[in-house]
């Protein structure tokens, strides 16, 4: 079996009832049903840069019913995100934290965003500090 044949199932390691944060990066979602399930059960939901556009496209082109479509936090330098999606989610209550730094990946910037304590709710800080 090659490395390309392996599938990572991170959700299998999560304890039932444990709080977790779902983070969507700018990557294709291969299993929309799983993505919606993880999103719905999350304590905190984050889209990072182009992941905001991925999420918007997913919810706009899906027959799944979802209770909370709006991310709690949108972060990134927004070089690959559709500005209309960011503005829409912001108008619906999403917190937006811009992290301008071309020397770091979007995922790294999302992790660093927790240090902007005055802009990020305690729920996110508690989830990401462990």
N, C-alpha and C positions, 0 to 999 in steps of 0.2 A: 504494500500500500504506500503510495507516494504522499508527500505532504499535501498535495492538492486534493487528494481523496479524503482527507480527514475533515470532519465537520465538528465545529466547536459548539457546544450546547451550554452556555453559561447559566441559563435559567435552571438547569438541573442541580446546581450547587446551592441554590437559594433555599433557606429553611422556610417552611410554611409559616405564614404569619409574620415573618420578618419584614421590616420596612426596607424599601430600596428605591433608588432613583433610576429612572430610565433616561438614557442619553441617546439622542439620534444624531448621528454624524452624516456627512454628505456621502452616503453609500446606498446602493440599491437595497430595497427591502424584499427579500426572497419569499418570506412567509408573512403576508399581511395579517392573517388571523392571529399569529403569534405576536406580532408587533402590537396589534390592538389590545390583545389580552394583557401583555406586559404593561402597556401604557395605562390601561384602566386600573390595574392593581397597584400601580406605583404610588408612593407617597409624595414624590416630586418628579416633575417631568421637564426635561431640558432638550432644546434643539440647539445645535451648534452650527452656525453659519449656513452652508448649503443644506444641512439637515432640516432647516426650517422649510425650505422649498420642497424637499423630499416628503416631509410630513404633510404639508399643504396639498401636494399632489395626491398623496395617499388618501387623505380624508375626502378630497373632492371627487375622487374617481373610484370610490368604494361603496359597496352596499352594506357595510358593517355599521351597526349602530354604536355610537360611542358617547358616553356621558360628558367627558371633559376633553374637548378638542384643543383647547388653548394651552400651550406650554406654560409652566410656571416661570421659566427663565429661557431667554434666547440670548446667546452669547456668540462672540466671534468677531472677526474683522469685517465680515459681511462682503467679502470680495466674491463669494460664490452664491450668495443668497439673493433671492428676488426681493427687492425692497418693498414691493407691494405686500408680500406675505408678512414681512416683519412689521410693517405699519398696521396691517389688519390685526394680527395677533396682539400687538401693543395696545390697540384701541379696545381690544376685548379683555385686557387686564394682564397680559404677559409683561414680566419685568424684562427690560432689554439692557444688557451690559456689553458695550463695545470694547473689544480687547485688540487694540492695534499692535501687532507684533508679527512681522513676516518671518522671524527667525524661529518661531514655534509652530507646532502643529495645532490644528483646531482642538483636538482632544486635550493637549497640554494646556492650551489657553482656557478651556473649560474648567480644568482642575485648578488653575491659578485664579480663576474668577471667584472662587470661594474666599479668597483673601480680601476681596472688596466687600468687607463685612457690612458696611452701611447700606449696600445695595442688594444684598442677598438675604432672604429670610433665614431665621434660625433653623428652620426645618432642613434646608439644604446644607447649611454648615454642619449640623449634627450628622447628617447622612454621609457627608464626604470626609469628615475628619477621621473616620475609623478605617 
